[in-house]
């Protein structure tokens, strides 16, 4: 049962947030703001209130009249906390794109006269469409210059990265890299209880890289565990790894799948684009897909960077 004290505290927080948000927007990096808040204490206080809120009828609480005005001190502390949170998020975004130079490079690409083809086709929100474009960019048959470089960026963050890079380079040099979509794991492993389709499989004679892509959905039925079991059954001597691609870089259920955020992936794409190599078709597809990511999947993040 919610006590009168807890109800008052929650109402105070709600009123404080409403008061603090407009004020936080008036802060800027040039204001010389000195931050001296005990963030641990604030986190503990908010954590306690969240715990209380989980067992509270919030709809009924919000219909109640507030018996007292918001606490000005709490409003100020919340405004500062929100400001700090925004700065940390912007730092993280900038780092994922390769620093300020990377942010500027993405801005240049967004102004290039190339079409955002996924948006033109009404597929900017379609997960399968994104996976198909990624497959195209990773396949040396379709993108002979972009693909080896992009695969290299993907494996740089994996264990045994130097071995991965050597094997990918050797596979690309021999024309021995295969990139497939919708690999039916159950059928290929003869396991009738495992019929998930792996989004993308990049493989060579001595390596296999599985990529599971999630934009607007979440992992279900521990998919990556099934995929990892399949990878583990490949012949001895084959280097194997997985990448779990999602907007926020959520961890996969299988530890063998490296989480990768779409912001980090965008940074990889712009780094490959900056190399300035490849056919006109490769460069157009790459720039067009960067635009699609920036205007659809990562719209809020890109807008936050523009408003810095």
C-alpha positions in Angstrom: 0.0 0.0 0.0 1.4 3.4 -1.0 2.0 5.6 2.0 1.1 9.3 2.0 4.8 10.2 2.2 5.8 8.2 -0.8 2.8 9.5 -2.8 4.0 13.1 -2.0 7.5 12.3 -3.0 6.5 10.8 -6.3 4.2 13.8 -7.0 7.1 16.1 -6.2 9.4 14.3 -8.6 6.8 14.5 -11.4 6.3 18.2 -10.8 10.1 18.7 -10.6 10.8 17.0 -13.9 8.1 19.1 -15.6 9.8 22.2 -14.2 13.3 21.1 -14.9 13.1 20.0 -18.5 12.5 23.5 -20.0 15.3 24.9 -17.8 17.7 22.2 -18.9 17.2 23.2 -22.5 18.5 26.7 -21.7 21.9 25.4 -20.6 24.7 25.6 -23.1 28.4 24.7 -23.1 29.3 28.4 -23.1 27.5 29.3 -19.9 30.3 28.3 -17.7 28.0 26.1 -15.6 29.7 24.6 -12.6 28.4 21.2 -11.7 28.7 20.1 -8.1 26.0 17.5 -7.5 26.3 14.3 -5.5 25.3 12.1 -8.3 25.5 8.9 -6.2 23.0 10.3 -3.7 20.7 11.5 -6.4 20.8 8.1 -8.1 20.0 6.3 -4.8 17.0 8.7 -4.3 15.7 8.2 -7.8 16.3 4.4 -7.5 14.2 4.3 -4.3 11.4 6.2 -6.0 11.4 4.0 -9.0 11.1 1.0 -6.7 8.0 2.6 -5.1 6.6 3.5 -8.5 6.7 -0.1 -9.7 4.1 -1.1 -7.0 2.0 2.1 -7.4 -1.1 2.8 -9.5 0.5 5.6 -11.4 -2.7 6.4 -13.3 -4.6 7.1 -10.1 -1.6 9.0 -8.7 -1.4 11.3 -11.7 -5.1 12.1 -11.3 -4.6 13.3 -7.7 -4.1 17.0 -7.0 -0.6 18.0 -6.0 -0.7 19.2 -2.4 2.5 21.2 -2.6 4.6 23.0 -5.1 7.7 21.4 -6.6 10.9 21.5 -4.5 13.1 24.1 -6.2 16.3 22.4 -5.0 15.2 19.0 -6.4 14.2 20.7 -9.7 17.7 22.2 -9.9 19.4 18.9 -9.2 17.3 17.1 -11.7 18.0 19.8 -14.4 21.8 19.4 -13.7 21.5 15.6 -13.9 19.6 15.7 -17.2 22.2 18.1 -18.6 25.0 15.8 -17.6 23.2 12.8 -19.0 22.8 14.7 -22.4 26.5 15.5 -22.4 27.5 11.9 -21.8 25.2 10.7 -24.5 26.6 13.2 -27.0 30.2 12.2 -26.0 29.3 8.6 -26.6 27.7 9.3 -30.0 30.7 11.4 -31.1 33.1 8.6 -30.0 31.1 6.0 -32.0 31.4 8.1 -35.1 35.2 8.5 -34.7 35.3 11.9 -33.0 34.5 15.3 -34.3 36.1 14.5 -37.7 33.8 11.5 -38.1 30.7 13.6 -37.2 31.8 16.2 -39.8 32.3 13.4 -42.4 28.8 12.1 -41.8 27.5 15.6 -42.3 29.3 15.9 -45.6 27.8 12.6 -46.8 24.3 13.7 -45.9 24.7 16.7 -48.2 25.9 14.6 -51.2 23.6 14.5 -54.2 22.8 10.8 -53.8 19.4 9.3 -53.2 18.2 7.8 -49.9 16.9 4.8 -51.9 15.4 2.9 -48.9 13.2 5.9 -48.0 12.3 6.4 -51.7 11.0 2.8 -51.8 9.2 3.1 -48.5 11.6 0.5 -46.9 13.5 2.7 -44.4 11.8 1.0 -41.5 12.0 -2.5 -42.9 14.5 -4.7 -41.1 14.9 -7.2 -44.0 15.6 -4.4 -46.4 18.4 -3.1 -44.2 19.8 -6.6 -44.0 19.7 -7.0 -47.8 21.7 -3.7 -48.3 24.2 -4.7 -45.6 24.7 -8.0 -47.4 25.3 -6.2 -50.7 27.9 -4.0 -49.1 29.7 -7.0 -47.5 29.8 -9.1 -50.7 32.9 -8.8 -52.7 30.9 -9.9 -55.8 28.8 -6.8 -55.6 31.1 -4.4 -53.8 34.6 -5.6 -54.5 36.3 -2.5 -52.9 33.9 -1.7 -50.1 33.2 -5.2 -48.9 36.8 -6.3 -47.8 37.2 -3.0 -46.0 33.9 -3.2 -44.3 34.4 -6.8 -43.2 37.7 -5.7 -41.9 36.1 -3.0 -39.7 33.6 -5.5 -38.4 36.2 -8.0 -37.3 38.6 -5.5 -35.8 36.6 -5.6 -32.5 36.6 -9.4 -32.3 38.9 -11.7 -30.3 41.9 -12.7 -32.4 41.4 -9.7 -34.6 44.8 -10.0 -36.3 44.0 -13.6 -37.4 40.6 -12.5 -38.6 42.1 -9.7 -40.7 44.6 -12.0 -42.3 42.0 -14.6 -43.2 39.6 -12.0 -44.6 42.3 -10.4 -46.7 43.4 -13.8 -48.0 39.8 -14.8 -48.8 39.2 -11.6 -50.6 42.4 -11.9 -52.6 41.4 -15.4 -53.8 37.8 -14.5 -54.5 36.8 -17.0 -51.8 34.4 -15.0 -49.6 30.7 -16.0 -49.7 27.9 -13.8 -48.2 24.5 -15.3 -47.8 21.1 -14.1 -46.4 18.5 -16.0 -44.5 20.6 -19.0 -43.7 18.2 -21.7 -42.3 20.2 -23.0 -39.4 17.8 -25.8 -38.5 17.9 -27.4 -41.9 21.7 -27.0 -42.2 22.3 -28.6 -38.9 19.6 -31.3 -39.2 18.1 -30.1 -35.9 14.3 -30.1 -36.3 13.9 -27.9 -33.2 16.1 -25.1 -34.6 14.6 -23.5 -37.6 15.7 -19.9 -37.2 17.1 -18.0 -40.1 20.4 -16.3 -39.6 20.3 -12.8 -41.2 23.7 -12.7 -42.8 26.6 -15.2 -43.0 30.0 -14.1 -44.2 32.3 -17.1 -44.7 35.5 -18.2 -46.3 37.4 -21.5 -46.4 38.7 -20.9 -42.8 36.3 -18.4 -41.2 32.6 -17.8 -40.6 31.1 -14.6 -39.3 27.4 -14.6 -38.4 25.4 -11.3 -38.2 22.0 -11.0 -36.6 20.3 -7.7 -37.3 17.6 -6.2 -35.1 16.2 -2.8 -35.8 12.6 -2.6 -34.5 12.4 -6.1 -33.0 14.2 -8.0 -30.1 15.9 -11.3 -30.0 13.4 -14.1 -29.5 13.8 -17.7 -28.3 17.5 -17.1 -27.7 18.2 -17.1 -31.4 21.9 -16.3 -31.1 22.4 -19.3 -28.8 21.0 -21.5 -31.6 23.3 -19.8 -34.1 26.3 -20.1 -31.9 25.7 -23.8 -31.4 25.7 -24.1 -35.2 28.9 -22.2 -35.5 30.5 -24.4 -32.8 29.7 -27.5 -34.9 31.7 -26.2 -37.9 34.9 -28.2 -38.8 37.9 -27.7 -36.5 40.2 -24.9 -37.6 37.5 -22.6 -38.8 37.6 -19.2 -37.1 34.0 -18.3 -35.9 32.3 -15.3 -34.4 29.0 -13.5 -34.3 27.8 -9.9 -34.3 24.5 -8.8 -32.9 23.6 -5.5 -34.6 20.9 -3.3 -33.0 20.2 0.5 -32.7 21.5 0.7 -29.1 24.0 -2.2 -29.1 22.0 -4.5 -26.9 23.9 -7.7 -25.7 22.9 -11.0 -27.3 21.9 -14.1 -25.4 25.0 -15.9 -26.7 28.3 -14.5 -25.4 29.9 -15.4 -28.7 28.0 -12.6 -30.4 29.6 -9.2 -30.1 27.0 -6.5 -29.6 27.3 -3.6 -32.1 25.2 -0.5 -32.1 24.0 1.1 -35.3 25.8 4.3 -34.4 29.1 2.3 -34.3 28.2 0.7 -37.6 27.5 4.1 -39.1 31.0 5.1 -38.0 32.4 2.1 -39.8 30.5 2.9 -42.9 31.7 6.5 -43.0 35.3 5.4 -42.4 35.0 3.1 -45.5 33.4 5.9 -47.4 36.3 8.3 -46.6 38.7 6.0 -48.3 37.3 7.3 -51.6 37.8 4.1 -53.5 35.5 1.8 -55.4 33.2 2.1 -58.3 30.7 4.9 -58.7 28.0 2.3 -58.0 29.6 1.2 -54.7 30.1 4.8 -53.5 26.5 5.7 -54.4 25.0 2.7 -52.6 27.2 3.3 -49.5 26.4 7.0 -49.3 22.7 6.3 -49.9 22.6 3.8 -47.1 24.4 6.1 -44.7 21.6 8.6 -45.5 19.0 6.0 -44.8 20.5 5.2 -41.4 20.8 8.8 -40.5 17.2 9.7 -41.5 15.4 6.6 -40.2 17.1 4.3 -37.7 19.4 7.0 -36.1 17.3 10.1 -36.7 17.1 11.1 -33.0 20.9 10.6 -32.5 21.8 12.6 -35.6 19.4 15.4 -34.6 21.0 15.5 -31.2 24.4 15.9 -32.8 23.2 18.7 -35.0 21.9 20.6 -31.9 25.2 20.5 -30.1 
